[in-house]
């Protein structure tokens, strides 16, 4: 039977969120798995946490790696970075949540061994999550153009709104006067978009969200589109520049550039353990149905 290969990425900023890595590595090596660790994460575990890591680990430099599974140890931000590193490889990713609220990283550190057992027993399922691609009218951006969660255009300073002209499939929709506009996937509907009043979307629903940020109009409301829609945006700003944020990675853009946002040609695969569901995660993470009042 072929050995399984695992690639491990992790949070390198908070020590208490990475301590479970040593136990995970031990569990994988007990299974005689081939394990590769992100170089920066490996350095953090050894130099900052002073861990003695098992021998036989290989190191990952950049995006040149292959694996059967990727394990992300951190929060949703760490998961998004792992998804960026995986790119179009479509390697299933499992997120171990070392922080607080996590929709993508939804496996607790205590369940790591059980998840590894489920993988070897074939008891996990894989969800395919849609990805967005950003194209620019005046050439490619210098940054990574793909987003698992959202693409947002945002004002650059704290004083003035921006004007965002929106067309859908070539047809003009409206011009938002707002602090920004979010185009999100169903995966991203529980992220930034949720915090500004966007709807929660079920993964796999083949939809996109269009959510204005602090619009200067009471009639501006979030809009749900099918995921084959092509969203075109042009922005006017008082200081002639605005921000484009792709899964939280921001860069400045000048006026006059048109952004075209569409479905990317690949999916991100998310591994789910047995008995796990989107609705259960929503109930637990958002405490739906819980009575938070003090009881006598």
N, C-alpha and C positions, 0 to 999 in steps of 0.2 A: 504493500500500500504506500502510495506517495506521501512524503511528509508535507504537511501544510506549511505555507509561508505566511508570516505575519509582519506587517510594518507598523511600528509604534511611533506616534507623535504625541507631544504633551505640552502642557502649560509650563512655561519657564520663568514665571514671575512670582508665583506664590508657593512657597515650600509645602505648606500644609495640604495643597491640592495635588501633590505629586507623590506622596509617600506610599500610596498603594501600588506604584509602578513596580517596586521590588517583588511584591507578592505575585503580580501578574506575570512578570518575567519567569519567576520560579514555576508557576503553573504551566506556562507554555513549554518551558524546557523539560518539565516532567513528561510532557506529551511528545518529546523529541521533535518539536516544531523548529523550523528555521525562522529566526527572529532577526529583523533589521530595525535599528533604532535611529531616529532622526539625530544627526550629529549634534545639533544645538541642545536637544533634550538630553542626550547622553552626557554631554559636558556639564549640564546643569545638575543632573543626578549625582555625578561623580564629584564635581568641584564645589557645588553649593550645598548639597545635602549630604555629601561625604558617604554616599552609598557604595558598597562593594558589590558591583554587578557581576552576574555570572559570566564565565568565559564563553566564547563561541558566538557572541553577538557580532553582526555586521553593522556598518554605519551607512546612513542614507545622506547623500549630498545632493541638494537641489531636488529636482523632480525625476531624476534618473533612477527609478526603482520599479520593481514588480513584486506582487504579492497576491495571495489568495484572499486575504482580509487585511483591512487597515483598522487599527484601534486608536481612537483619539481619547486622550486623558486630559480633561479640563472642563471647560464650559462650552456653550454654543459657539463662542468665538474661536476656540481651539478646533472645534469640529469644522467650522467654515474654512479655516486655514488648511486643515487636512484635506478637505474637499477640493480646495484650490490646487494643492500639491498632487492630488490624484488626477485631476483634470478629466480628460476623455478616456482614461483607462477603465473606468466603470468598475473599479474594485469595490466590493461592499465595505461600508464603513460602519463600525459600531462605536457609539459615543459613551464614554464613561464619565459621568457627571461628578466632578470634584468640587463644584461650586454650590450655588443655591438653585435658582430657577433655570431649568434646562429642558427645552423641547426636542432638540436634536440629540444632545448628550443626555440620555434619559436612563442610563444604566447606573445604579448606585455602586460604589466601590465594594460593598459587601456582596454584590451579586456577580462579581467578575468571574469567579471560579465556575459558577453555574452557567454563565454565558459561554465560557470556553467549552464546558461539557456539552451544552446544547449544539454548539457548532460542530463538534466531533460526532455527535449523535444525529446530526441532520435535522434538528428540531427547530431551526430558525427560519424565518421567512425574510424575503428581500423586497423592499419597496423601491420603486423607481421614482425619483423626484425630478421634476422639470427644472431646467436651468435657463437663465436669460443671457442673451448676448447683446452687447452694445457696439454699435458701429457709428463712426463719426464722418460727417460729410467732407471734412478737410483732412482726410488721412487717419491712420490708425492712432489710437491713444498709446501713450508710453506705458500704460499700466495693463493689468490683466483684465480682459474685456468680459469675463463671465461671472455671473452671480447666481448663487443658489437661493439666497433670500430676497434681495431687492436691489434695484437701481434707483437712486434718489438724486434729483437736482435740487440744490439748496442755495439759499442766499449766502453770501460770503461774509457779511458783517452783521452787526446786531441792530442796525438802524432802519434799514429800508427793505421793503418787500421786493420780489422779482416778478416779472410777467412771464408766464410759461404758456406758449401757444402749443396746443395739442391737436394732432391729427391721428385718426385711426384708419389704417388701410388706405391712406391717401385722402380721406375725407376729414375736413376740419371739424373738430368737436367744440372747443372753447379755448379761451385764454384765461388762465387762473392768475389772479393777483394774490400771492401767498408767500409764505416763508419757504415753500418748496413743494415738490410733488414726488410721490413714491410710486414706482411700478414694481409690484411684488409678485412672487410665485405663491402657490398655496403654502409651501414650506415657510416662506417669509411672512405669511399672514399672522404668525404668532410672535413676530419680532417688532421692529420699528413701526410697521404699519398698524399693529394692534394698539400701540401706545398713543397713536394720534387718531384713533377712532375707526380704523379699518375693520372690515369683517373677517372673522376666522373662516378659513377655507379648508376643506378636507383634502389631505394629500391624495393625489391621483385624480382630482376633479377636473384637470385640464382647463384651468382658469388662470387669469391674471387679475390683479387688483390695481386700481388707479386711485390713489389716496392723496388728497391735498393736505399739506401741512399748514395749519393756521391760515385758512383762506380768508380773504377780506370780503366774504359774501356768505350770507346765511343759506343761500340756495346751493352752494358748492358741496356736493356729497360724494362719498366714495362710489366708485363704479367697478363692476365686475365684468371682465371680458373673457372671451374664449382664448385659449393660449396659442391659437394660430394668428391672432391679431398682431399687426405691426404698428407699434406706437412711435410716432415721430414727434420730437420736441424741439422747439427753438425758444431761447431765453433772452429777455432783455433785462438789464440790471443797471441801476444808477451808476455803479462804479465800473460797468462794462465787463465784469467778470462774475462767474458763479462757480459753485462747487458741483462736481459729479462724484457721488459716493456709490461705490460698487461693493456691496457686502461690508460696508464700513471703511473701505479704503478710499480716501478722498483725494481728488486732484482738482486744480483750478482749470477752468476753461474760459476762453474769451467769448464775447457775444458774436453772433453770426454763425456759429457752428450748429448744425442740426444733428441731433442724436436720434438714431433709429434703434429701437429696442424690440427684439424679437426672440422667439424660442430658439435656444441653442440646439445644435445637431446631436447632442448627447444628453444622457441622464446621469445623475448621481444616485448610486445605489446605497440604500440605508438598511443595515441589518437589524431585524427586530427579533427579540427572543420570544419564546413560546408564551402565549397568554397575554401578550402586550398588544394594545390597540391605541389608536389615536384618541378615541373618546375617553378611555381610561386615563391616558396621560393628561387630557384636558381637565378632567375631574380632579385629579390629584394636584396638578401644578397650579391651577387657578382656584382650587378649593370650591368648585361649584357644588351647591347643595349643602355646604357646611354651615352650621350655625355658630358664628364666632362670638355670640353674646355670652357673657359670663352666666354660668348656671348656679342656682342656689344650692 
